[in-house]
Amino acid sequence: MWLLGSGTTAAEIAARQLLGYCYGHFLNPDGSRTSLDMFRSAAAGAPRMLAVRVFVAATVSAAEAQAADYLLWRSRKDLGADEPLPPAGEADRHHWTAAERTRATRNSRAIVVGDPRQVRETITTMAAIHDVDEVMINMLLPEIGERVSAYRLLADAFNLRQ
């Protein structure tokens, strides 16, 4: 059993209960090292995972467009508008408010964006820096076909497809 958390409280609970601990980088990118280091020292040998939100496409510009739509949705959600994910390209057509831009800038620190090579390098580096056993990838895209294609791109980048 695993506990997903985004701070030291969850890491402490996981260590006390002898659970695996998965740090939700996509929830709070700032506390990842502190929480995972605390868990590692309190539960030596217990499994550690990092959960990361990823936007990957064949080109950097396509991945950035996916991320922009997500950041629009996340900004709206943070500001109280609980709506579905916007369709592809809505962020380009949207007239961003100052509050939405501020939220998008803040939230952009919690995502990984790029082409398959860039994303593979970033995830590999993040795994090494955080000294985790696994990385869980989450792709929040509105269309299932787009999501499947993105996971396939990433699987190919890591040579995971059979």
C-alpha positions as CSV (number, residue, x, y, z in Angstrom):
1,M,0.0,0.0,0.0
2,W,1.2,3.5,-0.8
3,L,0.3,6.9,0.6
4,L,0.3,9.9,-1.8
5,G,1.2,13.2,-0.1
6,S,2.5,16.6,-0.7
7,G,4.2,17.4,2.5
8,T,6.1,16.1,5.6
9,T,2.9,15.1,7.5
10,A,2.0,12.5,4.9
11,A,5.6,11.3,4.8
12,E,5.6,10.9,8.6
13,I,2.3,8.9,8.5
14,A,3.6,6.6,5.7
15,A,6.8,6.0,7.7
16,R,4.9,5.2,10.9
17,Q,2.5,2.9,9.0
18,L,5.3,1.2,7.0
19,L,3.7,2.2,3.7
20,G,5.4,3.2,0.5
21,Y,5.4,7.0,0.1
22,C,4.6,8.8,-3.2
23,Y,5.3,12.5,-3.2
24,G,2.8,14.4,-5.4
25,H,5.2,16.8,-7.1
26,F,2.2,17.9,-9.3
27,L,0.5,19.1,-6.1
28,N,3.4,20.9,-4.5
29,P,6.8,21.0,-6.3
30,D,8.5,23.0,-3.5
31,G,8.4,20.4,-0.7
32,S,9.5,17.3,-2.6
33,R,13.1,17.0,-1.5
34,T,12.3,17.7,2.2
35,S,9.4,15.3,2.4
36,L,11.2,12.5,0.6
37,D,14.4,13.0,2.6
38,M,12.4,12.9,5.8
39,F,10.6,9.7,4.7
40,R,13.9,8.1,3.6
41,S,15.5,8.7,7.0
42,A,12.4,7.6,9.0
43,A,11.7,4.5,6.9
44,A,15.0,3.3,5.6
45,G,14.5,0.9,2.7
46,A,10.8,1.6,2.2
47,P,9.8,2.3,-1.4
48,R,9.6,5.9,-2.6
49,M,7.9,7.3,-5.6
50,L,7.5,10.7,-7.3
51,A,4.2,11.6,-9.0
52,V,4.7,14.1,-11.9
53,R,2.3,15.8,-14.3
54,V,3.7,15.6,-17.8
55,F,2.8,17.2,-21.2
56,V,4.7,15.5,-24.0
57,A,4.2,15.7,-27.7
58,A,6.2,15.1,-30.9
59,T,7.2,18.8,-30.8
60,V,7.9,21.2,-28.0
61,S,5.4,23.7,-29.4
62,A,2.6,21.0,-29.4
63,A,3.5,20.1,-25.8
64,E,3.5,23.7,-24.7
65,A,0.0,24.1,-26.3
66,Q,-1.2,21.1,-24.2
67,A,0.3,22.6,-21.1
68,A,-1.3,26.1,-21.8
69,D,-4.7,24.5,-22.0
70,Y,-4.1,22.7,-18.7
71,L,-2.8,25.9,-17.1
72,L,-5.9,27.7,-18.1
73,W,-8.1,25.0,-16.6
74,R,-5.9,24.9,-13.4
75,S,-6.0,28.7,-13.1
76,R,-9.7,28.8,-13.4
77,K,-10.1,26.0,-10.9
78,D,-7.8,27.8,-8.4
79,L,-10.0,30.9,-8.8
80,G,-13.2,29.0,-8.1
81,A,-14.5,28.0,-11.6
82,D,-14.7,24.2,-11.4
83,E,-15.1,23.4,-15.2
84,P,-14.1,20.5,-17.4
85,L,-10.7,20.6,-19.2
86,P,-10.9,23.0,-22.1
87,P,-10.7,21.7,-25.6
88,A,-7.4,21.8,-27.4
89,G,-6.3,25.4,-28.4
90,E,-8.6,27.2,-26.0
91,A,-5.7,28.8,-24.2
92,D,-4.6,30.5,-27.4
93,R,-8.0,32.0,-28.0
94,H,-8.6,33.0,-24.3
95,H,-8.2,36.5,-23.0
96,W,-6.3,35.8,-19.8
97,T,-7.0,37.9,-16.7
98,A,-4.1,39.1,-14.6
99,A,-5.2,36.6,-11.8
100,E,-5.2,33.7,-14.3
101,R,-1.8,34.6,-15.6
102,T,-0.4,34.8,-12.0
103,R,-1.9,31.4,-11.2
104,A,-0.6,29.9,-14.5
105,T,2.9,31.1,-13.8
106,R,2.8,29.6,-10.3
107,N,1.3,26.3,-11.5
108,S,3.8,25.9,-14.4
109,R,6.5,25.0,-11.8
110,A,4.6,21.8,-11.1
111,I,4.6,20.3,-14.6
112,V,7.1,18.9,-17.0
113,V,6.7,20.0,-20.7
114,G,8.6,19.1,-23.8
115,D,9.2,16.6,-26.6
116,P,9.9,13.0,-25.7
117,R,13.7,13.4,-25.4
118,Q,13.4,16.5,-23.2
119,V,10.8,14.9,-20.9
120,R,12.8,11.7,-20.6
121,E,15.8,13.7,-19.5
122,T,13.9,15.8,-17.1
123,I,12.1,12.8,-15.5
124,T,15.4,10.9,-15.3
125,T,17.1,13.8,-13.6
126,M,14.1,14.3,-11.2
127,A,14.2,10.6,-10.2
128,A,18.0,10.9,-9.5
129,I,17.7,14.1,-7.5
130,H,14.8,12.8,-5.4
131,D,16.4,9.3,-5.0
132,V,13.1,7.5,-5.8
133,D,12.5,4.0,-6.9
134,E,9.7,4.9,-9.3
135,V,8.1,7.8,-11.1
136,M,4.4,7.9,-11.7
137,I,3.4,10.0,-14.7
138,N,0.0,11.7,-14.9
139,M,-1.1,13.3,-18.2
140,L,-4.3,15.4,-17.9
141,L,-5.5,15.8,-21.5
142,P,-9.1,16.3,-22.6
143,E,-9.2,13.7,-25.3
144,I,-8.4,10.0,-24.6
145,G,-6.7,9.5,-28.0
146,E,-4.4,12.4,-27.3
147,R,-3.6,11.0,-23.9
148,V,-2.9,7.5,-25.3
149,S,-0.6,9.0,-28.0
150,A,1.3,11.0,-25.4
151,Y,1.8,7.9,-23.2
152,R,3.1,6.0,-26.3
153,L,5.5,8.8,-27.1
154,L,6.9,8.7,-23.5
155,A,7.0,4.9,-23.5
156,D,9.0,4.9,-26.7
157,A,11.4,7.5,-25.2
158,F,12.1,5.2,-22.3
159,N,12.1,2.1,-24.5
160,L,9.2,0.6,-22.6
161,R,7.0,-0.6,-25.4
162,Q,7.2,-4.3,-26.4
